[in-house]
Amino acid sequence: TADFTANSLMKFDPGSPIDFISGLHVGCWSLIGSDRIKSVRDLKGKKVWALGQRTTSANANASVMYRQRAIPNVFFKALIGYVGLDPDNDVEYVVVPKDEAIELFKRGKIDAFLSFPPGPQQLRAAGIGQVLVDTNVDRPWAQYYCCMITGRRDFIRNNPIATRKVIRSILRANDLVSQDPAMAAQLLVDRKLRKADDQEFMAQSLREIPYDKWRHYSPEDTIRFWALRLKEIGIIKYSPQEYISKNTDWSHIASLKDEMGMTW
């Protein structure tokens, strides 16, 4: 499977039967601030929507369920921890569903909004807010994979050919997206993974995410970077080296380096 690297690190301890086996791509997240916010440090004491879970229930108890399940997004916590803020005490998290949060942000009731595509593109098109952090281009976030591929250790060891085929196919999909973002956005709509109204903004976001740069990033450096960020703010207790030594298997991706032109 593929997942945001920080999410994966939180899901299993060193020694769990899951290994990181390849990087995937860079980018995705954007932090959008109101006009009165000039930098991430300005968020101290401010209201932010940056939640990592949501309810999909449409019943009368949906808002209650949302409040019970909502937790701050791990990327946002790492981001503000990186600039010296306390992610648990220095900001006020607004706990409402995303669509409601967007409306509050538009009305100036929220100071910053963490967004996943196509949200940043929609807000920019509407002239609402300003981009504080764009992980597609802003360092250090743009220097490491956002998402990585993981696999069950028993499967990838017992099925090396199948594992390499999966990795090769997923990474080639990166190239297809970078070559034809409009086609990729159309597929998302055709397969009902995105609404037709989102297609234009999805195509824009797929153009902006650097899907063509995956060959140049080190998967091990990515584990080291994100594990350090999460350990600094107390989300995980293990060192980067413990994850690298016990929960990585780069043998399959290394065997594809020459074929696929990787430079790390």
N, C-alpha and C positions, 0 to 999 in steps of 0.2 A: 504494500500500500504506500501511499504518499501522504505526508502530513507536514505541517509547519514544524520546523526543527525543535523549537522550544516546547511545543505541545508534546512531541514524542519524548523528549527528555523527562518531562514530568510524569509520563505514563508508566515508565518502568525504571526500576533500580538496576545498577550494574549487576550483571549475572542473570537478569531476566532472559527468557528464551527468544528475544527479538534482537536483531542486529540492524544497524544502519549499513546499507550496502551501496548507496550512490547518492550524489547530490541530484537536484532536479532543476531548480531555476531560482533566480534572484527576483526580489521586488515584491509587489502587491500592495502592502499597507501604505496608507497616507494618514497623517495627522493634520486635520484642518482646524485652524484657529479663527476666532472672530477678529474683527479689525483692531480690537483693543489689545490683542495678544501678539507680541512681537517675537517671542522665542519660547521654547519649551519651559525654561525656568520661570517665565511669567505665569505659568499655570498654578503656582503655589497659592493655595487658598481659593482656587477657582472651581467652577462646575464643569465636569467633563462627562461625556458619554463615551465609554470605552469598555464595553462588556463583551465577554467571551462566550456566553451561553444565552440561549433564548428559548422561550416556549413557543410551540406552534399551535397551541390550543386556541380554539375560537369561541370557547364557552365563556360564561359570565365570570368565571374564576381565573381567566387568563392572566389578568394583571397581578393577582395574588400569586399565581404559580410562577410568573416571571420574576417577581421579587424574591421568591424562595430559591430560584435556580440561578439567578444572575450572579456572575462573578467577574471581577475586572480581567480584561484581556491581558495575557501574559506578555505580549509584545509591548503593550503600553506600560506595564509595570517595569519592564526592563529598560524601556526608553527613558522614563523619567528618573529611574534609579541611576542611569548612566550619567545624567547631568547633575546628580547630587540631591535630588528630591526623594522624600520618603513616599513610596507608592501607596502605602496604607494610610498615611495620615496627612499628607500635604495637599491632597486634592479631594474634592467632593464628587463622588460618583453619582450621577443621575441614573436611577434605575427605572427605565421605561423601555418599551419595545422600540426597535430601531426607527420605524417610520414616525413614531411620535417624537423621538429624539431629533430627527431631522427637522421637523416642524418647530420644535423648541429652539433649535440652533438658528433657524432662519429668523426667528423672532427675537433673538438675542438673549434667550433665557439660559443658554448653555454657552460656555466659553470656548470649548474645543470638542471636536468630534473625530473619533478614530474610525476610519472608513476603509472598506474593502471594495474593489471594483464591482460595479461601475459607479459607486457612490462619489468618489473624488471628481470624476469626470462630470457627473451631473451637477454637483455643487459649483464647479468652476464655470460650467456653461451658463448657470443661472447667476453668476457673479456674486456668489455667496461665500464669504470667508476667504482665507488665504492659506496656502500650504505651508505648514511649519516643518514637516518632515515628509520626504518622499523616499521610500526605501528603494525605489528604482534607481535613484541617482545619488542620494545623500550618504556620505560616509559617517560612521563605519558600516552601517547597515547594508549598503550596496556592495560591500566587499565580500559578502558571504552568502551562501545559499539561504533563501527563505525556507523552501521546502526540500525535504530529502525523501529518498525511497528506503523503506525498511522491509525486512522479511523475517519470517520465522526461521530460527537457526537450523532446526532439523530439516526443513524443506530445502533451504538454499545449499546446505551441505550435501544432501542426498540427491539433489536435482540441479547440478551446476549448469547444464546446458539450457534447461528451461529458465533458470534464473537469469542467465545472460541474455536470452531471447527477450524476456520481460524488460530488463534494463534497456536493451538496445531499442526496443519498440517505443518505450516511454520517452527516451531522450530524442529519438527521431521525431516524435510528435512535437517537441520543442521547436525543431527546425521548420516543420510544416506550419506551425502557428506564426513563427517569425516571418516566413515567406508570404503568408496569405492570411493576415488577421481577419479580414472580412469573411473568408471562408470558414474560419474557426468560429466566429461569432454566429454565422448562419447555422452551423451545426448545433451550437448550444440551443438555439431557438427551435430548430427542427426536432431535436430530441427532448424538447420541453424541459431543459435544464435552466433556461432563462426565458423571461417574458419577451414577446416581440417588441414591446416598448423599450426594452433595454438594449436592443441589438446594436444600434448606432454607438452607444456609449461603451458597450462591451468591445466592439471593434476598435474603438479608440484606446481603451485600456490595454487590449492585447498588442496594440502597436507600441504602447509606452513601456510595457514590461519587457525587459531585455532578454527575451527568450533565446536570442542568438548567442548569448555570452556564456552559456553553461559550461563550455569546454575549458574555461580559464580559471575556475574556482576550485580550491582544495576542499574536499569533503571533510577531511580531518581537521583543518583549520576552522571549518564551520562548527563542528562539535565543540572544539576548544573555546571558540568565541561565545557561543550561546550558553554553554555550561558555566563559564565564568560569570556571565551576566546574571544567570539565575541563582548561582551560589552567592553572589554579592548581595542580593536582596532576600536571601533566605528561602527561596522557593524549593531548591534542592540542596542536599547536604553532601553530595559526592563531588569529588574533583573531576575536572575534565579528563585527566589521564585514566581515572577509573572507568569512565564510560568508553574511552577510546580502546583500552586494553580488553574490556569485557563485552562490549556491545557494538563492535564494528567488525565488518569483514569486507575489506576492499579488494579481495582477490578477483572478484568477478568484474568489477569496473576497471581494475588495472589490466585485465586481459583484453579489454576493449579499447584501451588508450590509443594505440597506434591506428587501429581501424577507424576510430571515430575522431581522431585528430585532437585529442585532449592535451593540454599543455601544462597542467599542474604537476 
